[in-house]
Amino acid sequence: MKSTHSLALALAIACGSAAAADTKQSMLFDEIPIGSWSTSAELGAITTSGNTVGTSVTGKIDARQELDDWSNQYIFSGYFKEDETTNDDGQKIRERSAERFSASAKAAYKLMADHEKLFVLASHVNDKFGAYTKYSTLAVGHGSRWYQSSDKSVDVEVGPGYFSGTNDTGESEHGLTVRGAAAMKWKISQSAMFTQTVSVERGTSNTHSIAETALSTKINGTMQMKAAFSARNDTRVPDDKKNTDTQTSLTLVYSF
């Protein structure tokens, strides 16, 4: 009887430990319950006055939906910058020097293994002052989790795609691509998360790359402060354009 009680106690402790571990993993990687949504909205703004007068605003909405067989994600982001200058007549005018909007939608079908998915991704970027004023991508492929520990995870995607773009000179480009992407999360502490994302689309005429490095710190249960550095690179650009655009931002993120 005593051994039976000991066995029951051991099983209870083991089950409790497993449940606690599952809960910890769910909290660590912000897994979304089946049948629900998780949405975050971030906003940052800078206004300068004095010798330099201008305004810049950046924002992003990231909505994720988790179903029994599907994981869906919708992202919309925007950035613009206006500067006050003086024209030849001595009048002060405001000119927009940056204007970029992007949207993407991804649907991923869950396979039998954990974190194994087949996905389809569509994205579009309008960048008025960029090397490519318009850039659209349609891609399919396979995604998996390559690494996971108690505080880190690495997810990888790869697959073929198709792109269509218009560069600054008005020239249109299109063709097949091979796309690869990776996302790393590192929970530094209970209130701080480091993330690194990168995607590369290699085509016959251009290689298009996007990367973001970010550090987020919780303010309370729904608010975070996020510092990020992002870069966009194209190997083929008009002569008067640079290959790489970068952006450093500090934003408030609200999750609901």
C-alpha positions as CSV (number, residue, x, y, z in Angstrom):
1,M,0.0,0.0,0.0
2,K,2.9,2.3,0.9
3,S,4.5,1.7,-2.5
4,T,1.2,2.4,-4.2
5,H,0.9,5.7,-2.5
6,S,4.5,6.6,-3.5
7,L,3.9,5.7,-7.1
8,A,0.7,7.8,-7.2
9,L,2.6,10.7,-5.7
10,A,5.5,10.4,-8.2
11,L,3.0,10.3,-11.1
12,A,1.2,13.4,-9.8
13,I,4.5,15.3,-9.5
14,A,5.6,14.2,-13.0
15,C,2.3,15.3,-14.5
16,G,2.4,18.5,-12.7
17,S,6.0,19.2,-13.9
18,A,5.0,18.4,-17.5
19,A,2.0,20.7,-17.3
20,A,4.2,23.4,-15.8
21,A,6.7,22.9,-18.6
22,D,4.0,23.1,-21.3
23,T,2.7,26.3,-19.7
24,K,6.1,27.8,-19.6
25,Q,6.8,26.9,-23.2
26,S,3.4,28.4,-24.2
27,M,4.1,31.6,-22.3
28,L,7.7,31.8,-23.6
29,F,6.8,31.6,-27.3
30,D,3.4,33.3,-27.0
31,E,1.5,30.4,-28.5
32,I,-2.1,31.4,-29.5
33,P,-5.0,29.2,-28.2
34,I,-6.8,27.3,-31.0
35,G,-9.8,29.3,-32.4
36,S,-8.5,32.7,-31.2
37,W,-6.7,35.8,-32.5
38,S,-3.6,37.7,-31.2
39,T,-3.1,41.2,-32.5
40,S,-0.4,43.8,-31.8
41,A,-0.3,47.4,-32.9
42,E,2.8,49.5,-32.7
43,L,3.4,53.2,-33.2
44,G,6.3,55.6,-33.1
45,A,6.8,59.2,-34.0
46,I,9.6,61.8,-34.0
47,T,9.0,65.6,-34.2
48,T,11.9,68.0,-34.5
49,S,12.0,71.8,-34.2
50,G,14.5,74.6,-34.2
51,N,17.2,74.5,-36.9
52,T,15.7,71.3,-38.3
53,V,12.0,70.9,-38.5
54,G,10.3,67.7,-39.5
55,T,8.1,64.8,-38.5
56,S,8.4,61.0,-39.0
57,V,5.9,58.4,-38.1
58,T,6.1,54.6,-38.2
59,G,3.4,52.0,-37.4
60,K,2.6,48.4,-37.8
61,I,-0.3,46.0,-37.2
62,D,0.3,42.3,-36.8
63,A,-2.7,40.0,-36.6
64,R,-2.4,36.2,-36.1
65,Q,-5.1,33.6,-36.1
66,E,-4.8,30.0,-34.9
67,L,-7.2,27.3,-36.1
68,D,-7.2,23.5,-35.8
69,D,-5.4,23.0,-39.1
70,W,-4.3,26.5,-40.1
71,S,-2.1,29.3,-38.8
72,N,-2.8,32.7,-40.5
73,Q,-0.9,36.0,-40.3
74,Y,-1.8,39.4,-41.6
75,I,0.7,42.3,-41.4
76,F,0.3,46.0,-42.4
77,S,3.0,48.6,-41.9
78,G,3.6,52.2,-42.9
79,Y,6.3,54.8,-42.6
80,F,6.5,58.4,-43.7
81,K,8.8,61.4,-43.1
82,E,8.2,65.1,-43.8
83,D,10.8,67.9,-43.6
84,E,10.4,71.6,-43.6
85,T,12.6,73.4,-46.1
86,T,12.9,76.9,-47.5
87,N,12.4,77.4,-51.3
88,D,14.0,79.9,-53.6
89,D,11.4,82.5,-52.8
90,G,12.2,82.3,-49.0
91,Q,8.9,80.5,-48.2
92,K,8.9,77.6,-45.8
93,I,7.4,74.4,-47.3
94,R,7.0,70.9,-46.0
95,E,8.2,68.1,-48.3
96,R,7.7,64.4,-47.9
97,S,11.0,62.6,-48.1
98,A,9.9,59.0,-47.3
99,E,6.6,57.2,-47.8
100,R,6.4,53.4,-47.6
101,F,3.4,51.1,-47.1
102,S,3.5,47.3,-47.0
103,A,0.9,44.5,-46.5
104,S,1.3,40.7,-46.4
105,A,-0.9,37.7,-45.7
106,K,0.3,34.2,-45.0
107,A,-1.7,31.0,-44.6
108,A,0.1,27.9,-43.2
109,Y,-1.3,24.4,-43.1
110,K,-0.2,22.4,-40.1
111,L,1.4,19.0,-40.8
112,M,1.6,16.1,-38.3
113,A,4.9,17.0,-36.7
114,D,5.0,20.0,-34.3
115,H,5.7,23.3,-36.0
116,E,5.9,21.7,-39.5
117,K,3.8,23.6,-42.0
118,L,3.1,24.2,-45.7
119,F,2.5,27.8,-46.4
120,V,1.5,30.3,-49.1
121,L,2.5,34.0,-48.7
122,A,1.5,37.1,-50.6
123,S,3.1,40.5,-50.0
124,H,3.1,44.0,-51.6
125,V,5.2,47.1,-50.9
126,N,4.6,50.7,-52.2
127,D,7.7,52.8,-51.6
128,K,7.5,56.2,-53.2
129,F,11.1,57.0,-52.7
130,G,12.7,53.6,-52.8
131,A,14.8,51.8,-55.5
132,Y,11.6,49.8,-56.2
133,T,8.5,51.9,-56.0
134,K,6.3,48.7,-56.2
135,Y,7.3,45.2,-55.2
136,S,4.9,42.2,-55.0
137,T,5.7,38.6,-54.1
138,L,3.8,35.3,-54.1
139,A,5.6,32.4,-52.5
140,V,4.8,28.8,-51.3
141,G,7.0,26.5,-49.3
142,H,7.7,24.5,-46.2
143,G,8.3,25.8,-42.7
144,S,9.7,24.1,-39.6
145,R,11.2,24.8,-36.2
146,W,14.9,24.0,-36.4
147,Y,15.8,24.6,-32.8
148,Q,14.0,25.1,-29.5
149,S,15.2,25.3,-25.9
150,S,13.8,26.7,-22.7
151,D,14.5,30.3,-23.8
152,K,15.2,30.2,-27.6
153,S,13.6,29.1,-30.8
154,V,14.6,29.2,-34.5
155,D,12.0,28.8,-37.3
156,V,13.0,28.4,-41.0
157,E,11.0,28.6,-44.2
158,V,12.1,27.8,-47.8
159,G,10.3,27.5,-51.1
160,P,9.8,28.9,-54.7
161,G,8.0,32.1,-55.6
162,Y,7.2,34.8,-58.1
163,F,7.9,38.5,-58.0
164,S,6.8,41.6,-59.9
165,G,8.3,45.0,-59.4
166,T,8.7,48.5,-60.8
167,N,11.9,50.3,-60.1
168,D,12.5,54.1,-59.7
169,T,12.9,54.6,-63.5
170,G,9.6,53.0,-64.3
171,E,11.1,49.8,-65.6
172,S,9.0,46.7,-64.8
173,E,10.6,43.4,-63.7
174,H,9.2,40.0,-62.9
175,G,10.2,36.4,-62.7
176,L,10.7,33.3,-60.5
177,T,12.4,33.4,-57.2
178,V,13.7,31.1,-54.5
179,R,12.7,32.4,-51.0
180,G,14.3,31.6,-47.7
181,A,13.4,33.1,-44.3
182,A,14.4,32.6,-40.7
183,A,13.1,33.9,-37.3
184,M,14.9,33.7,-34.0
185,K,13.4,34.4,-30.6
186,W,15.3,34.7,-27.4
187,K,13.6,35.3,-24.1
188,I,16.3,37.2,-22.1
189,S,14.1,37.6,-19.0
190,Q,10.5,37.5,-17.9
191,S,10.0,41.0,-19.3
192,A,12.5,41.2,-22.3
193,M,12.5,39.5,-25.7
194,F,15.1,39.6,-28.4
195,T,14.0,38.8,-32.0
196,Q,15.9,38.5,-35.3
197,T,14.1,38.0,-38.6
198,V,15.6,37.7,-42.1
199,S,14.1,36.9,-45.6
200,V,15.9,36.6,-48.9
201,E,14.3,36.3,-52.3
202,R,16.8,35.4,-55.1
203,G,15.6,35.9,-58.6
204,T,17.2,36.0,-62.0
205,S,17.8,39.7,-62.1
206,N,17.7,40.8,-58.4
207,T,18.1,39.5,-54.9
208,H,15.7,41.2,-52.4
209,S,16.5,40.9,-48.7
210,I,14.8,42.2,-45.5
211,A,16.1,41.9,-42.0
212,E,15.0,43.2,-38.6
213,T,16.7,43.1,-35.2
214,A,14.5,44.1,-32.2
215,L,14.5,44.2,-28.4
216,S,11.1,44.4,-26.7
217,T,10.5,45.1,-23.0
218,K,7.2,44.7,-21.2
219,I,5.8,47.8,-19.5
220,N,2.6,46.0,-18.3
221,G,0.4,43.1,-19.4
222,T,-0.5,44.6,-22.7
223,M,2.1,47.3,-23.4
224,Q,5.7,46.9,-24.6
225,M,8.5,49.2,-25.6
226,K,10.3,48.1,-28.8
227,A,13.7,49.2,-30.2
228,A,14.4,47.9,-33.7
229,F,16.8,48.2,-36.5
230,S,15.6,47.1,-40.0
231,A,17.4,46.9,-43.4
232,R,16.1,46.4,-46.9
233,N,18.6,45.5,-49.7
234,D,18.3,45.0,-53.5
235,T,21.3,44.0,-55.5
236,R,20.0,45.6,-58.7
237,V,19.0,49.3,-58.4
238,P,19.0,52.4,-60.6
239,D,22.3,54.3,-60.7
240,D,21.0,57.2,-58.6
241,K,19.7,54.9,-55.8
242,K,21.5,53.1,-53.0
243,N,21.3,49.3,-52.6
244,T,20.3,49.4,-48.9
245,D,17.7,51.3,-46.9
246,T,17.8,51.2,-43.1
247,Q,15.5,52.4,-40.3
248,T,16.1,52.6,-36.6
249,S,12.9,53.0,-34.5
250,L,11.6,53.1,-31.0
251,T,7.9,52.3,-30.7
252,L,5.2,51.5,-28.3
253,V,3.4,48.1,-28.9
254,Y,-0.1,47.4,-27.7
255,S,-1.2,43.7,-27.7
256,F,-4.8,42.6,-27.6
